């Protein structure tokens, strides 16, 4: 037998501290909180429309060339005529612009002067759009680079502005004009004439 000392067994480890009983439910609580936030976001999405800061201020100065041959273009002076106008920003490639076309025709039929700003459009596409959906516009300016649209504070198409007789923006309608909006637009025009 050898006289070598025998290896001592390792000392027992102290028991690990136990987690509180509620800690086991923590992952489930985080998951339920996440699901709740996502559900709220789906049913009540944030309003991402960008209103123009120019409402209550004069129209920016611009002079747009005609969007179609044999039609007048549009400049700021065409709008400040002493009578309220609508300025409609639209494009032939815009699906909601087709939706609002009957309402614009109804407004024009009621004697409302409507000026158009065509954004990033071609003559051929614009002519086809007007032939198919009607042409309520007195003038259509071609905003090929979108600079006038941006100067107005417009974030997309379609958008419609009520301009008073002095050329001041009184109201901005974001999105297409639907049948239920026509009475409200006429009311805004009436307010702009006072």
N, C-alpha and C positions, 0 to 999 in steps of 0.2 A: 504494500500500500504506500501510496506516496504521501509525503508530508505536506504537499501543496495545499494552501488554504482553499477552502471551498468557496465558490462564488456565491455571494449573497444574492438572494432574490431581490428584484427591484422593489423599492418601497411602493406601496399602493398609492395610486393617484387619488387626490381628494375628489369627491364627487363634484361634477359640473353643476354650477348653480342652475336651478330650474327657472325657465322663463315664466313670467306671470301667465295665468290662464287666459287672460284676454288677448295676449299677443298672438295666439293661434288664429284669431279672427281678423287680424289686421290686414292680411292680403285680400280677404273677401271684402272688407270695408273699402279699401282703395279701388278695387274693381267695380263695386257698386257705385261709388262716387264718379268714376270715369264714365260708366254707362249712363248715369243720370245727366251728366254734363253734355254728352254727345246727343242724347235724346232731346234735351232742351234746345240745343243748337239746331237740330233738324226741324223741330216744330216751330221754332221762333228764330229764324235766321236774322243775322244783323242786317240793318238797312245799309246797302252799299251804294245808294244813289248819291251822286255828287251834285249838290245844288250850286248854281252859279252865284258868285259873290257880286255880280253886276245888277242883281234885281234892285231896283230903286235908283239906278245910275244910268247915264246916257249910253246908248249903243256905242261900241267902239267904232272908230272911223275905218271904213274899208271901201273898196271899189272892186267888185268882182266882174270879170268878163262874162258874156253870155254863155250859158251852158249849152245852148242850142243855137244854130244859125237862124237868123230872122226873128230872134226873140231878144228882148232887152236883157242886159245883165242887171246887177243889183249893186247899189252903193248906199251909203248911209243917208244921203240926202233924199233918196226915194222914199224913205220911211217917215221922216219928220215932216209930214205934210199937213199937220193940223188935225188929222183923223187917225184913230187907232188902227193898227195893222196887226196881223199875225205874221211872224217870220218862222217858217217851218224848215228845219234842217232834216234832210232826208237823203236817200240813195236808192238806186234801182236794185242793188243787191241786198237791201234790207227787207227781211220778211215782215217785221212789224209795220213797216211803212206801207205795205200793201193792205194790212189790216185797217189802218187809219184812213185810207184813201176815201171811202164813202163818207166819213165824217167831215173830212176837209171839203168834199164836194158839197155837202149839206151846208157847211158854214159859208162857202163861197156863194151858194144859192141864196143864202140869207143876206147877201150884200156885204159880207166881210172881205176886205182886201187881204189877200194872202200872198206873201212873197216867199220864194223858195231859195234855199241854199243847198245845192247838190254837192255832196262830198265824195271825192275820189271816184268819179263816174266817167264813163265814156259817152260820147254823143249818141252812139247807136243804142247802147243799153238804156240810156235815159229816155230816148224817143220811144223805145218799145215799152218801157215802164208806163209812161204817160198815156200811150195809146191803149194799153191794157187796163189801166187803173183810173184814168181820167186826169184832167189837167186843171186844177183849181187856181193855178198860180198866175199872177199878173206879170211877174218877172222871175227869172231863175238865174242866179249867179253860180258860176262854177268855182267851187272851193277845192281845187285839185290837190292842194297840199295840206288841207285841213287847218290852215292858219286862222281863218276867220272863225271856224268852229271852236278852236281852242281859245281865241280871244274873247268869245262870248261865254266861256266857261262851260261849254257843252262837253259832256263826257261820252256821248254816243248818239246814235240815230235810232228812231226819230226823237227830236225834241222840238218844242214849239214855244215861242216867246210872244207874249202880248206886249206890244209897244204902243205907248201913248202918242198923241199928236205932236209932241215935242221931241220924240225920239228916245224917250226914257223907257227902260225895260220895267214893266209893272208885274209881270208874272212869267214863270218858267214852268212849262209842263214837260216832265221827263217821261219818256216812253210814248207809246202810241196813244192817240186820242180815240177812245172807245165811245160807243153810242151814249153811254151814261155820263160822259164828260162834256158833251156838246153844250148842255144848258149852263154848266159851270164856266166854260170858255166864253160863252156869250155874256155871262154876268161879269167876268173879268174885263171883257172889252167895254162893257157899259161903264164899269168903274173907271177904266182908263180914259173914258171920254169926258169925265167930270173934272 
